[in-house]
Amino acid sequence: MSDQAAPSPGPANSNPSGERGPVLTGQRLRIRPIEWDDLGHVCRWWNDARVMREVRAERFSVTLEQLQSEYWPAWRDQKPEGPGRCQCIIEFPIRAGAQPIGEIGWSLEQGTEDSGGEVHVHIKVCEPSLWGQGYGREALRLLVSYLSDHPTLSAYPIIGEPGDWNARCHRMLEQCGFVKVGAGRFTGNAWCEPCAFIRYRHGR
Ligand SMILES: CC(C)(COP(=O)(O)OP(=O)(O)OC[C@H]1O[C@@H](n2cnc3c(N)ncnc32)[C@H](O)[C@@H]1OP(=O)(O)O)[C@@H](O)C(=O)NCCC(=O)NCCS
C-alpha cells in the first residue's frame, strides 16, 4: 500500500460567509460554484484543443494534480467579490442527472474606465457539440442578472474581451446586451498567445 496521502480538497472554505458563488437556475441550465469533484472535467476541457483553440490557448495544458494543488486552493476559498476569479460550473440539464458542460466566472479587475474597477466575465461551453444552441447566451444572461443585482459588484461595469476572431462569442455577447466599446491587444501569458481582442461592455 502506498504511504502517499490521496489528494483531498483540503481544509474547509476559509471564507467566513461561506458563500463561494451563486447558484443560478435558468430554463435549461444551472450555474453553481466549482467543487473538488469538478476538477476532472476541468482537466479534460483545458486539454481539449477544440475548446482551447477558440481562445488561442491550444498550447496550454494542465494535469489533474496541478489543478488539485495549484488551482483548487483559490477556488475553494473564492468569494463572489474577489480577489481573483470566482469560478463556477455550468450544468445541464437542470433536472436530476445534470452534467457539467462548461465553466463561467468573473473577476474584479483594475478598470480602464473611471469606475474604480470593472468585472470581467469569462465563459466556455466545453462540449463543442453543444455550441450554437443558446447555452452560452442563457448562462451569460443569468450571470449578468446576478452581477447587476449584487450588493457590491453592481457598482462596476461588466466587461467581456473575446479574441477578435471569435465571432460566435461576439454574437453571444451582443445578444446578451453587450456593446462593442473598443479593441486592444493581449501581450500573451501562460494561457493565451499574444492576440487582438475586442472590448465589450454591458449596456445596463
Ligand atoms: C463562445 C461560447 C461561450 C458561446 O456559447 P454558445 O452556446 O455556442 O453560444 P450561443 O449559441 O448562445 O450563441 C452563439 C451565437 O453565435 C452564432 N454563431 C455561431 N457560429 C458563428 C459564426 N461563426 N459567426 C457568427 N455567429 C456565429 C450562433 O448561431 C448563435 O447565434 P443565434 O442564436 O443568433 O443563432 C461557446 O461557443 C464556447 O465556449 N466556445 C469556446 C470557448 C470560447 O470561445 N469562449 C469565449 C471566450 S470570450
The ligand as a MOL file (V3000), in Angstrom:
LIG
                    3D

  0  0  0     0  0            999 V3000
M  V30 BEGIN CTAB
M  V30 COUNTS 48 50 0 0 0
M  V30 BEGIN ATOM
M  V30 1 C -18.3900 31.3430 -27.1090 0
M  V30 2 C -19.3440 30.3650 -26.4680 0
M  V30 3 C -19.3400 30.5370 -24.9480 0
M  V30 4 C -20.7560 30.6560 -26.9760 0
M  V30 5 O -21.6440 29.7130 -26.4250 0
M  V30 6 P -22.7270 29.0620 -27.3970 0
M  V30 7 O -23.6340 28.2440 -26.5570 0
M  V30 8 O -22.0220 28.3940 -28.5180 0
M  V30 9 O -23.4400 30.3970 -27.8890 0
M  V30 10 P -24.9530 30.6710 -28.2950 0
M  V30 11 O -25.4990 29.5120 -29.0560 0
M  V30 12 O -25.7040 31.1280 -27.1100 0
M  V30 13 O -24.7830 31.9350 -29.2470 0
M  V30 14 C -23.9070 31.8740 -30.3260 0
M  V30 15 C -24.4700 32.6560 -31.4970 0
M  V30 16 O -23.4450 32.7990 -32.4550 0
M  V30 17 C -23.8960 32.2960 -33.6880 0
M  V30 18 N -22.7340 31.7490 -34.3640 0
M  V30 19 C -22.2180 30.5200 -34.3400 0
M  V30 20 N -21.1380 30.4450 -35.1100 0
M  V30 21 C -20.9570 31.6730 -35.6260 0
M  V30 22 C -20.0150 32.2370 -36.5000 0
M  V30 23 N -19.0110 31.5350 -36.9900 0
M  V30 24 N -20.1460 33.5580 -36.8180 0
M  V30 25 C -21.1380 34.2980 -36.3190 0
M  V30 26 N -22.0740 33.8080 -35.4650 0
M  V30 27 C -21.9800 32.5130 -35.1510 0
M  V30 28 C -24.9160 31.2480 -33.3240 0
M  V30 29 O -25.7710 30.9690 -34.4090 0
M  V30 30 C -25.6180 31.9600 -32.1790 0
M  V30 31 O -26.4430 32.9970 -32.6490 0
M  V30 32 P -28.0140 32.7850 -32.8600 0
M  V30 33 O -28.5610 32.3330 -31.5350 0
M  V30 34 O -28.4980 34.1190 -33.2880 0
M  V30 35 O -28.1830 31.7220 -33.9100 0
M  V30 36 C -19.0020 28.8830 -26.8370 0
M  V30 37 O -19.1420 28.7220 -28.2110 0
M  V30 38 C -17.6400 28.4830 -26.3600 0
M  V30 39 O -17.4820 28.1970 -25.1940 0
M  V30 40 N -16.6250 28.4800 -27.2520 0
M  V30 41 C -15.2790 28.0740 -26.8850 0
M  V30 42 C -14.6230 28.9730 -25.8350 0
M  V30 43 C -14.8450 30.4320 -26.1200 0
M  V30 44 O -14.7110 30.9000 -27.2350 0
M  V30 45 N -15.1640 31.1530 -25.0490 0
M  V30 46 C -15.4160 32.5690 -25.1180 0
M  V30 47 C -14.2000 33.3340 -24.8190 0
M  V30 48 S -14.5980 35.0320 -24.6160 0
M  V30 END ATOM
M  V30 BEGIN BOND
M  V30 1 1 1 2
M  V30 2 1 2 3
M  V30 3 1 2 4
M  V30 4 1 2 36
M  V30 5 1 4 5
M  V30 6 1 5 6
M  V30 7 2 6 7
M  V30 8 1 6 8
M  V30 9 1 6 9
M  V30 10 1 9 10
M  V30 11 2 10 11
M  V30 12 1 10 12
M  V30 13 1 10 13
M  V30 14 1 13 14
M  V30 15 1 14 15
M  V30 16 1 15 16
M  V30 17 1 15 30
M  V30 18 1 16 17
M  V30 19 1 17 18
M  V30 20 1 17 28
M  V30 21 1 18 19
M  V30 22 1 18 27
M  V30 23 2 19 20
M  V30 24 1 20 21
M  V30 25 1 21 22
M  V30 26 2 21 27
M  V30 27 1 22 23
M  V30 28 2 22 24
M  V30 29 1 24 25
M  V30 30 2 25 26
M  V30 31 1 26 27
M  V30 32 1 28 29
M  V30 33 1 28 30
M  V30 34 1 30 31
M  V30 35 1 31 32
M  V30 36 2 32 33
M  V30 37 1 32 34
M  V30 38 1 32 35
M  V30 39 1 36 37
M  V30 40 1 36 38
M  V30 41 2 38 39
M  V30 42 1 38 40
M  V30 43 1 40 41
M  V30 44 1 41 42
M  V30 45 1 42 43
M  V30 46 2 43 44
M  V30 47 1 43 45
M  V30 48 1 45 46
M  V30 49 1 46 47
M  V30 50 1 47 48
M  V30 END BOND
M  V30 END CTAB
M  END
